[in-house]
Structures are given as C-alpha cells and as structure tokens.
Amino acid sequence: MQPWWSGFRSELLGLLDEPFESFLEKANGFAEAHGLTSSRGHGLQFVTQDKLSAQDRAMGYEAFIAQTGTVPTRDLRHDRLNALVWLSASQSKRRLNFLHGDAVLGSGLGGQTCDTNPTKQLTRAKGASTRGGRGGRGALRDALTLLDENLMVIACRTEGPELKALLEGHDWQALFWQFRAHWHNQWQPFVFGHALLEKLDAPFKAITAHCLLLYVHKPVASWQDLDEMLCAQIGPDLRSSQLLALPVMGLAGWCPENTRRDFYFDPKVFRPRRPLAAEVEAPGGLGQGPG
C-alpha cells in the first residue's frame, strides 16, 4: 500500500474501486452504521448528483450539504475520494462544512464544536470575517477550500518547533535528509485533502501539500486518532497563510528517487524561501533606491 493511504481503513479504501451504485450503497451504509451527520445534524448520505433538482443545485454545494446532510457525488475519482475523507474524518469535514455553510447562508454562528452533538455551538470569534466584500469568497472560505482540497496533517511526537522552523525556512536539505529518520516515526504525515489524494494517483515530483502540525503524545495509527484534534484547529480565524508548503515527493518512502541526496537539488520543486518585504533593503538598510 502506498504511504499516502496511511490512516484510512482498508474497508473504506476497498470501496474506491466498487461499481458506482455499490459504492454509494456501501458508503451510505457505513455512514448510517457509525451515526455520521452533516454540520447541522442531518444524517450523512451520498447521492448521485444528477438526481438533484434545479432548486437543490441553486443552493450551492456547501450550503446544500449543510442544510440537508446530502453530499452530491459524481462517478469520478475526485468525488469518491471526497467521500472517503468524509467517512474517515467526519468531525473535521463537518466543521469545514459548517463554516462554509455559515459563510454562504449567513447564519451568524461561528461554527459547531467538534463534539458529535450538533446542538453545541461556538460563538463567532470577535472580528472574524467569513465573507469577502462585494460577493467575494473571503479569506476564511479560501482557507477552508485549501484545507479541504490539499491538506496534509503532520502528527509530531517530538521536535515540533524544529519541524515548523524547517518548513517555514524551506530548509529542504535538513527537513528531508538530515532529519530523514524522523519521518514516519516522530513525524507522521497523513493526507486529508481529497484533491491531493487524487494527484497522488499519478505522482509527479512537484506535488505540494499545505500542512498543519498536530502535536501528539504517542504514535498515531488512523484518522480516528487525529480527527478530533484536527477539527479543533479549524475555526473562523483560519487563514491560508497559516498553512505550510511541503513538496510531498521529498518524504522518505514516497518516491524511489529520493534516496539520493541530489534529488533535493531541484530548485523548481524545492524552492528557497522568498524573503519577506521587510527583509528586502537597499545598502545601508534604508530600504530605498537611489534618487
């Protein structure tokens, strides 16, 4: 099994290759058996998108899920992987959906707690904006979409601050080579974004994830161990700038070629950190050009 499937139950991975009607039936059976719900407490179910009415479609994807508990699903790998993540990390997906739905529907609620009780609510963080002016998506919705599509969670047992510093500094040689023994031991990567999983069906060197670090006290075996922790990190103050870029083919065991150190000498993939605007100064430190 490829390392990016780590954390997913084998029975759910097996559904990905089922005929579509069987996939929907078994996915819905799993959701019902485990009491999975949407962000507003409706029983979670996956339905083929072509069964939706024009009125349903007019609601918008996230708002429709929030209002009905129904996830429109096409017979596409992308949508099947989305369902896989819903079934595996339902609290986090529910939280994302609640905040998306809140932004779209304007409910005035900041979101749902990670508890399975849908009646427990959190007050919106003071000053947090979920809407972009003049019809824009807004910074929160952009961040939520990035998490939903491209997130990797790294469960850190030790040296979490060191890992964060290496990611922020784009110190790829140290991250992937000097600390190679830490990966899959002290630092465990788990893919959450379903678009990221889809890219990994046909891996290429430049695939880049957006990461959140979760600090754990023991080895993690599955999404069941991580879901509540991730859910707790998803709030109305979330912004895309909080996510850390990581070229995933650099991870030990993810690509046969990365056993050679020169694999990491490719600046098109393992890019140096761009200096912050405050760091770019003219000689003398005045930050101004001549004249």
N, C-alpha and C positions, 0 to 999 in steps of 0.2 A: 504494500500500500504506500502511495506517495505521502511524504511527510505533511503536506498541507491538508490532508484529511484528518489530522490529529484532532481529537476531541469530539468527533462525530460518531454516533452509534452506528455499528455495522449494519443493523437492520434498516436504518434510515438511508444509509449510503446505497443499499441494495435497491431502494425504491427508484433511484435515479434512472435506471435502465428498464423500468417496467413500462408496458404499454400505457398510454396516457390515461385512459379511463381507470385502469387498475391503479396507476399512480395516485390519482385523485381519491379514489375509494380508500386506499390504504393510508394515505396521508390524513384524510379526514377521520379515519378510524383511530389512528394514533392520537390526533388532537383531542378527540372526544374521550378516549380512554384516560388521557392524562389531564383532562379538565382545562385545556388551554383556551384562553379567551382573547378577545381584542382589547384595546386600551379602554373601552367603555363597558366591558363586562359581557359582551356578546360571545357566544361560543364560536371559536375559530373554525372556519371552513374554507376550503379552496374550491373554486368553481371555474369552469371554462369561461373565458372572457366573452365568447360570442353569445352567451346566454344572458348577458346584461342588457337591460332596457336602455333606451336613449336617456331616460331620466337618471338612471344609475350612472351612466357614463358622464353625464353633465356635472355630477358632484365632484369629480376629480378623484384620482386614485387613492391618496392617503385619507381624504375625508370620507370616502365610501367605506374603506376598511374600518375607520374609527366608528362610523355610525352603524355599521351592520355586522361587523365581525367577519365579513366575507372578503377573501383575497382573490381578485381576478387573476387567473392563471392561464397562460398560453402553453401550448405544447412546444416549448422552447427550453433549451438547457438553462438559460438565464432565469426563467421563471421557476423551473424545478429547483434550482439552487437556492433561490429566494425562499421557497417553501421549506427546504432542508434547514435553513438557518432559523426560520420561524419555529420549526418543530424542535430544534436543538437549543436555542437560546431565546425562549419565548418572552421572558421578562424584559430583556433588552430590546427586542423587536417591538414589544408592546409599548415600551417607553418612547422609542423613536416615533412610533405611530401616533401616540398621544400628543407629543409635542408638535409633530407635523399637522395633525388634525386641529390642534388648538390654534395654530397659526392660520390655517385655512378657514376654519369655522368661526374664529374669534370668540371662543367660549369664555375667555377671561380667566381660565385656570392655568396655573403654571405647569401642571402635569400630575401624573399619578405616581405614587410611591412604587417601589419595586415589589412590595407585598402583593400577593395574588388577589387580595381583596380590592376590587375595582372602586369601592366607595371611598377609600382613603385617598385624599388629595393633598398636594403640597401647594402652598401659596406661591404665586409667581414671584421670582426674585425681583426685588425692587430695581427698577430702571432697566430690566432686560427687555430688549425689543425682539419680537418674533417676526415683524413684518417690515419689508422694505417699502419705502415711500413710493407713492405713485404706481402701485401694482407690482413692485419688485418682490423677489422672494425673501430677501432679508438675510442677514448674516447667520442667524440660527438655522434656518432651513437649508442654507448652503452647507453648513457643518453637518447637519443631520443626514443629508444626502450623501456626503463624503463618507461618513461612518457606515451608512447602510450599504454602500456600494464597494468600498475599498479598504475597510478597516482590518488591521491586524492587531490583536492583543498580545502583549508580551507579559507573561507571568514571571515576575522576578522574585527569586528567593534570596539572593544576595547581591550586593553591589549595584542596586538600582540607580542610585545617583550617578555612579560611574557610567552606566549604560546610557542614561539620559544625556550626560555630557558628551559622550561619543557620538550619539545621534545628532544632537544639536550642532556639534562641531564638524559633522561629516568626516570624522576620522575613521575612514573605512578600513584602513590597514589594521588599526588597533581593534576595531569592532569585530571584524571578521577573521583576522589572522592571529593577532596576539591573544585575543580572548576566545579563540575558537572552541576551546574545551568547555566554555561556559554555556554554549548554545545547546539546547535540548536537555540541559542538566540544571544549571542555575537560572538560565533564561529560556523559557519555553514559549515559542511562537504558536499562536492559534489564529486561523483565518476566520473572520466574521463576515467580511464583505462578499456578497454573492457575485458581484462583477469581477472581483479579484479571483475568486474561485474559478470563474469561467475563463479568465485569461490563463490560468494555470492548467487548463485542459490542453493547451498547446504552448508550453513555456517558451519564453524568449528572454534574453539577458536583461532587457531594460524594464521589466515589470517592477513597478514601485508601489509599495503599500504605504498607507498612512497609519501610524501606530499610536496606541495608548499603552502606558505601562501600568500594570496592576501588581501590587506588592503582596506576596503570599508567604505563608509560613511553612508550607510543605509542598511536595511535588503535586502537580495538577494532572488529572487523568482525562477529564472530559469537560464539555461545556456546562454540564450540571454543576461543576465546581466553580465555574467562573461567571455564570450568568448574572447572579445577584450582584456580584462585585462590579461588573461592567455596567449594569443598569444604574447603580448608584452614582456612576461618573457622568451619566447623560442627563444634563439639566438645561434650563433655559439660558444659562450663561455660556454654553458651549460655543466655541468658535473654531473655525478651520485652522487658525494659527496655532492652536494648542496641539495639533497633531504633528507627529514627527515622521519624516520621509525615510523609507528603508528599501533599498533595492533587494528584493527577496531572493534573487538567484545567488546572492552572496552568502546566504545561510548555509552552514555546513550540512551536507546531505541533500541539499535541494537541487544541486546541479553537479554532474560528474566533473566538469572542467574546473570547478572552483577549488580543487585540491592543489592547484598550482598557484603560487603567490602572484604571478604575473596576470592572472585572471582579473585582479583588482586594480590593474594599472590602466584601465579604460576610463578616461575622463568623461566620455559621453554618458556613461552609466553611473560611475562612482565619482560624482561631481564634487569639487571643492565647495565649501560653504561660501555663499556670496557675502561680502562684507556689508554690515548694516550701514545705513546712510550716515549715522553719526561717526562711523569709523573711517569714512572716506574724507580725508582732509588734504588740503594743499600743504606744501612745505611750510613749516612754521606753525602749523596747527590751527590756522585761521579759517580753513575750510573755504577759501575764496581764491579765484584765479587772478591773474594779473589784470590791471586796469580797473 
